[in-house]
């Protein structure tokens, strides 16, 4: 069995930090630690669909199944996203994917759009892509813990069964139950995401009644890891992924995970005390997890002692698959008119991670969102979720000659979600409560930062004191230099993901007088065009005490 996860429509080879992966067999050595964070670490430059296809051909034999653990689409580069990820799922069909769990990003455009992707038909708003009428996929997304709120029926197939040499292998699909907090409210309207272990165990028992004893869970949930460790050493920090992997019914033999974008190969104990393999294969097509196992023909079950798993890095040292290269080139030509259009320029790198919490690029996006929502929405401040800022704006990579010119394609890589800009009214007290929902803690031993900090527009300043208890950390809130009282009514702009309570910022849902405006990418493009050349904004809108 070969598995992938969190491809996110990366048909072209990913760049920058998204292209690197720690690799014990890597040919390159990071001598100063600037790339991987650890001096002397080996790494490989990895990913890209043409290389993924080449490695899959090398690893396959006649008994191989290719499966996945979600987020194959969504938050995708423009090449795929411009056509609602049809180019990606069509290629996965060509590569022989037999099934995948749904990931949270498969719900970015809602369940109706996910069903269209599986079943066919052109997009209801944008119509057919240049490839013609969409035919749908040969594989189904699975969701054993995704049910319709009205009747409790499954919204997606809960499982998939494949017979190999007369023995049935059952795949149970799960998506993180936190999906409602990390996807726009419209994307999960009418759906309920139940607890993963109970949902899988229910399906496992049904499969067992059907004589399907060899069972694999594909779950879009996983663990973080201790950085810079060999994936084969199981460097996981136990979290939701481990909770699921250890809690599933003993009948379930393997757990293939995703969501956390990490690479690991682990063995955990199931409730009966047996070893159970638990894996994840990084993200963006940088790794293929290979799981070899035997099935006992008499018991029709997987022989646990035979299971061997490893992560194969999708290196770029192999000859790329020619058919896939040609396929990608076709889509590059189709999207080039849109992608290469200049929209503005920058004077220097504008990054998303050069400061703790507040960042120049986050501030720039918030300023753009404020400008786009003043007229019509009467916005006074804007707040941007950092998870929605997907890459840096690089001066050296911008324009044909590194002249700082920013194209639409580069802007889209920064903000690929096509979220709607909205404005709601919050009181001063509610704004403080919202800012108190931010996470900003410092590990007393390592000094490391755990953060989920909203990026503020220049009109908003405040102080955040990490030494105080939660609920009393935010003070001195000002809008355009004027102190905010608890009773003041404030028009706050944010994307519809945040306004719907995304990332745990539930105070947003208390907002009133909702106004909807342009897409976030359109706001960013308009701001770039009106203010170029743009220098990196000075940070300091948040005064941090720690």
N, C-alpha and C positions, 0 to 999 in steps of 0.2 A: 504494500500500500504506500502511495506517495501522497503527501498532503502539503497544501499551501494555506496561507491565511493573510488577511489584511493587504491584499494587492492594491487596493484603492485606485484602480484604473491606470497603474503605472506601466503603460505599454512601452514608452521610451525609457532608456536607462536613467534611473534617478541620479541626481547630482548632489554635490556637497556632502554633508554629514549623512544624508539619506542614502548615499551610495556605499557607505563603508560598513563593514561588519567584522567583528573580531573573529579571527579564524586561526586556530592552532596550526593549520597547514598553509597559512597565507605566505605569499612570496615577498611581501613588503614588510618592513620593520619601521615602526614609528619610534625613532631614536630619542626624541625629546618629549614625547607624550602630548604633543599639541593636537594630534588628531584623535587619538583614542582616550586620552586622559591618563595613560600609564606608560612610562618610558619603556622601550623595548618590546612593546606589545606587537603581535603580528595581526595584520588585518588584510582583508581583501576588498577590492572594489567590485561591487556585485549588483545584480539586478538588471532588468530590461527583458521584455517579453521574448525577444529573439534568442537571448541567451538562456532564458527559462525553458524555451522550447527545445533548445539543443541539449540541455542537461536532462530534461525529461526523456528524450529519446535514448540517451545513454543509460538511464537508470531502469527503463522499462523492460519487462519480459511479458510473455503472453498472459500471465496470471496477475498482472498489476492493475490496481484500481487507483485512479486519481480522484481525491476528495478534498474538501476545503472547509475552513472554519470561519467563514464570514468576512464581511467588509471587503469583498472583492471589488465592489463599486462604491461610489460616493466619496466625497472629498477628493475627487480625481483631478489630474491635470487636464488642461483645456482640450487636448487631443481627444480624450474620451468624454469629458463632461459636456462638450459642445453638442454632442449627439446623445445625451442622456445615457451614457455608458454602453450604448449598443456595440461600439467597436470592441469593448473589453469582453462582454459576455459572449459575443460571436467568436472571438478568438479562443476563449475558454472551451467553447463547444468544439472548435477545431482541435484543441489539445486533448480532448477526451475526458473532460471533467464529468463525473457521473452524478455527483450531488454535493451540496454544501449546506451548512447551517446558515441561516440568516444572520447578519451582523446588524448592529444598530444603524450603520450608514445605509443599509439596504432600505431603510424606512425614511430616508431623507425627503423623498417626494411622495411618501404615503403608500399605503397598501395597494391602492388601485394601480399605481405606477409599477410597483413590484410585480403585481400580477400581469401587467402588460409586458414587462420584460420577459416573464416566463412564457406567456401564452401568445404573444404576438400582437400586431396592430401598431399603427403609427402614433406618435405622441399627440395627445388631444389638443395641444396648443401649438407646438412647433411643427407638427406634421411629420412627414417621412424624412429620413436622412438621405444623403446623396446615394446611399446603397439601395434605396427603394423601400418597399413595404417590409416592415420588420416581421420576421417569421417566428420569433420566440426562441426559446432555448430547448435543448434536448435534455437538460437537467432541471431539477426542481430545487428551490431553496426550502429548507426544513425549519420548522419552529414548533417543537412540542410544547413550549411554554408560552405560545402566542395564541390567544383566544379572542373571540369576538365578545365584546361587552354585553351585547343584547341577549345572546343565547348561550354563550359559553362554548360554542363550537370552535374547532381549530380554524385559525385564519390561514394557516399554511399546512402542508403535509407534515405530520409529526415524525415520520420515519421513511426510510427507503431501504428496500431489500434487494440484494444482488446475489444470484446463484452462480457459483463457480465450481465446476466439476461436481455438480450435484449437491453441493453444500451451500446453504443460505447464510449470507452475512448481512446483518441488520445495522443500519446507521440511524442514530437518533440525533436530531438537530435541536440545539438550544441557543438562545441569545441572552445576553446579560439582562437580568430583571431590572437593571438600572436604566434601561433604554428610555423610559419616559422622561428622565431628568437630563438626558444628553442628546435628545432629538427634538426638533420643533414640535409644538403641540399639534399642529396640523398633520404632521407626519405619522402620528400614532393615534389619531382620532378614531374612536370606536374600538380600540384594541386594549387588551389587558395582558401584561407580561408577568407571569406567575413565577414562583420560586423554582429554580432550575432543578434541584435534586428531586423534589416531589414529582415534578412533571416528567422527568426522564424515567424515574422508577415506575410510574404508571404505564408508560409505553413499553418499558422493558418487560413487564409482566405480560402485556398483551402479545409482544413478540414471542415470548417463551411459550405461550399457549399455542401459537402458530408453528411451533417447532423451530423457531429461530433462536438458537442458543449462542451463536457467535455474534456478539454485540459490540458496537463501537459508538461512543458519544463524540459528536462534533459540537463543541461549545464555544460560542463567541464570548468568552470571559477567560481571564488569565491572571497571572501573577506578575509582579515586578521582580527584578533580580538584583543581586549585589553586582555593581558594575564591574566590567573588565574581567569577568571570570569565564572560564571555558564552559560553553553551554552543556557539554556532556557531564559536567560535575554537578548538575542540578543546582544552580546558584539562586533558586527562587527564594523570595521573601514571602512566606505563606500569607495568602489573602483569599479573595473570593474564588480564584481558580483552584487553589488547594482544597478549599472547603468543598467544592463540588467534586473534585477528583477523588477525595477520600470518602465522601458521603454517598456516592452512587451505589445502587444495588450490586451485590457481588456477581450477579449474572453479567454485568457489563465488564468487558475485558480490557478496553483501551479508552483513553480520553485524549482527544486531540483538541487543543485550545487555540485561542486567538485573543484579539482585543488589546492586549498590553504591549504589542509590538516587540516582544522579547524572544530570544532563542534559548530554549532549554530542553533537556531530555532528562526525565525523572522517573523514579519508581516510588509509588506511594502504597500504603496499605488500604485495601478495601475493608468494609465492615466485617468481613469474615477473616481478616488477617492475611489475605493473599496479596502478593505483589501485583500492582497494576501500573502499567506504563502510562505516563502523563507527559505530553510534549507540547511545544509551540515552535513555530518556524519564522521568527522575526517578522518582517513586513516588507512591502514594496517589491516582492518577488526576489528578495535577496537570498532566500534559503528554501530548500525542498526537504521536508522531513520524510525520511524513509523508514518504514516499519515493516520488518519481515517477521512472519509468524506461520505456524502450522496449525491446521485444524484436524482434530481427531474425527475420522469418518464415522466411528461408532457413536460417539457422544454428540457429534456435530458441533462441538464447542472448540474454541481457541485453546491451544495448549499454552498456558501462561509461561511455562519455563522456556518456551521456544521463542518468545517475543524479543526481538532485538531492534532497537531504534537508534537513529542518528540523524543529525542535521547535515545536509550537503549544501555547501555554499554555492550559490549560482555565480560562479566566477565569470569574468569576461576574457579569460585566457583560452576559451574554446572558440571554435568557429561558429558564429551565430547562425541560427536556422534560416536558410535562404527564403523559404516560403513566408515565414513570419516577418522577416525584414521587408519583403515586398508588400505584405499586407499593411504594415505600419507606414511605409512610405506612401501608400495610397491615401491613407487618412491624413498624413502630414500635408500632402498636397491639397486635400479638401479643406483643411482648417487654416491653411497658411494665410489666407487673405485676412482673416479675423485676428489670428495670433500675432502677426507681424506689424500690425498697425501701431505707430507711435502714439502715445497718449500724453507724454510729458517727459520730464528729465529730473535727475537728482544730481547733487554736487558731490556726494560721498555716499559710502555705504550707509543704509538705514536698516538697522537690525532689530530683531525681536528678542535678543537675549543678552545685550551688553550691560544691562542694569538689572539689579534684583527687583522683581516685581514690576515696576513701571519700566517700559522700554520705549525707545524712540519711534519704532514702527507702530507699536500699539497706540502711542499718543497721536501719531500722524493720522491713523485710521479714525480715531475718535474725533479728531478735528474735522476730518472729511465728512463724517456722519453728522456732526453738529451742523455744519454748513448746509448739508442736503436736507435737513429737517427743520430749519428755522422758518422758512416760508411754508405756510400750510400747517405745519405741526407745532409752530411756536416753541421749538425746543430751546432750552437754556443751557443744558449740559448733555453730553453724550458719554456712554460707557460701552467699552468693547471687551468681549471675552477673549482672553489670551489664547485659548485653544483654537480660536477661529483664525489666528494669524499663523499661516502654515509654513512660510519660508521668509527669508530676508530679501530686501531689495539691494542687489549688489551693483556697485558702480562699475566694477571691472567687467561684469558679465552683461551689463546693459548696453543695448545698441550694437550695431554691427562691428564697431571698432572699440568697444568699451568706452564709449563717450558719454555715458550716463543717461542715454535715451532709454526710457521705459516703454515697453510695448504692452499691448493689451494682454498678450499671453503671459508676460511676467507679472502683471498686476493680478491676473486671474490665479496664478500660482500662490499668491499671497492670500487671496480670499476666494476660495473655490466653491463656496456653499450656496451661492445665490439666495441668501437670506433676504427677507424684506425688512426695510427700515421702518420702525414704528416709534411712536411717542406716546407716553402715558403721563398722567399727573400723579406725583407722590408728594406727601407732606414732608416737611423737614425731618420729622421724627422717623418717617418711613425710609427716607434716604439714609439716615444714620443706621437704621436697622439693616438696610440692604448692604451697606458697606461693612457692617459688623459680620455679615455672612461670609466675608472673604476669609480665606485661610492664609496665614502668614506666620509661620512658626520657625524657630531656629533650634536645631539640635544642639543641646549644651555640650556634647562631646565632640562632634565632628564640625559643628558650625554650619552644617548644610541647611538649606532653606526648603521648606515645603510651602508652596504658594498656589493660590488661585486668586489672582489680583485683577480686578477690572481696570482696564486702561482708560484714564480720564481725558476728556477734552480740556483745552487750556482754560476754559471758563471755570473749572472746578479745582479747588485745592482743599486739602485737609491733612490732618496728622494721624498717623497710625502708630500706636505704641504697643509693641509686641510684649512688653514686660507686664502689661496689665491683663486682667482676666477678660475672657470673651464677653462682650456686651458693654465694655467700657474702654475699648481700644481706640475708637474713633472720636476725634475732637476737632475743634477749630475748623468746621466746614464753612467754606466761603464760595460764593458764586460771583465771579467778576469782582472779587475783593470785598464783597459785602457778606457779613456773617449770616448764616442761615438759622432761623428760629424753627422750633418744632412745628409751629402752625403754618409756616409758609408753604404755599402750594407751588410746586416746581414741575416744569415740563421736562421730562427725562427721555432722551432718545437712546435706543438700543436696537439690535436686530431682533427679529421675531423669536429666535431661539431663546434669548435671554428674557424677553417679555413674557414668554410662556413658562418661565421658571427654570430654564435650563441651567445646568452646572450647579444646581442646588440654590440658586438665587431666587427663592420662592417669594420674597417680598415684592418682586416685580409683578406678581399676579394680583396684588392688591391695588395696582394702578387703575386709574379711571380715565375716561375721555380718550379712548384709544384712537390714534390716527395712524394710518399706514401710508408710506411714501415709496420711494424708489428702492430697487435692489441695492444691497450693500456694495457690490462690485461697481454698479453704475455711479454711486456716490463717490467712491474712491477714484474712479476714472475722471469724473467731472472735476474733482478737486485737483487732481494732478494737472489737468489741462488748464485750469484757471490760475494756478500758483507756481508753475514751473519757471525756472529751475528751483527745486525744493531742497533745502538743506536739512540735515537731521534735526528734529525738534529738540530743544533742551528739555531734559527731564527735571524733576523736582516739584511736580504738581502734588505729589504725595511726599510728606515729610515723615520719614521712617525713624522710629526710635526703637533700638534693640540693644 
